[in-house]
Amino acid sequence: MPRKPKSVYTRIEEKTAQINKLKEKISICETELIALNKERESIEMEQIFSAAKEKNLSFQEVLDLISRSNKRIK
C-alpha cells in the first residue's frame, strides 16, 4: 500500500526546521571564521615584527615604509 503523502503543513515545518539548522551552522562557521582571521592577523603581525626587528627598524620606520608602499600602489 502506498504511503499517505505528508501534508503541506508538515512539509513546511520540516523545511523550516532544516533552514533553522542551516542558519545555526552558518552562525557557527562565521564565528569560527572570525577566530581564524584573528589568528591569521596575529601571525602576520608577529612576522612583520620579526622582520622589522631583524632589520633593526624602529616602529616609525616601519610605518613610513608602509606609507610609502601604499602611495606606490595607488
N, C-alpha and C positions, 0 to 999 in steps of 0.2 A: 504494500500500500504506500502511495506517495505521501511524503510529509506535508503537513499543513504549512503553507508559507507563513513566514513571520509577518506580523502586522507592520504597517509603516511606522507606527509609534515605537515599536520595539527596535526597528532598524535605525530610527532617528536617535534613540537613546544609545544604542551601540556605537553609532558613528560619532556622537557627541563624546562618549567615553574615550574612544580612540583619539579624537582630537585633543582632549584634555591630557591624555597620557603623553602625546607628542609634544604638547606645549610644555609640560613638565620636563621632558627630556631636553628640549631646546633650551630651557632655562638653566638646566644643569650644565649643558655644553657651553653656554655663554659664560657662566661663572668660571668654568674650567679654562676657557679661552682667555678670560681676563687675567687669571692667575698665571697662565703660561706667558702672556705678553709681559706681565710684570717681571717674571723670571728672566725672560729674554733681555728686557731692558737693563736689569741688574747685571747680567753677564756682560752686555755690551758696555755698560758704564765702567765695569771693572777692567775690561780690555782697553778702553780709552785711557783710564787712569794709569794702567801699567805701561802703555806705550808712551804716555807723556812723561812718566817717571823715568823710563829708560833713556829718554832723550833729554832729561833734565829740564823739562819745560815747566814754567810756572802756570798757575791757573789762568792768569791773564793772557799769557802767550797762547794757550790752547784756545781760549775764547777768540782771540784775534785771528788765529788760523781758521777757525770755523767761520768767522765772519767773512774773511777774505774768500774762502771757498764758496760760500753762499752767493757772493757778488759775481763770481765767475760763472756759476750755474745759471743765473737769471739772465 
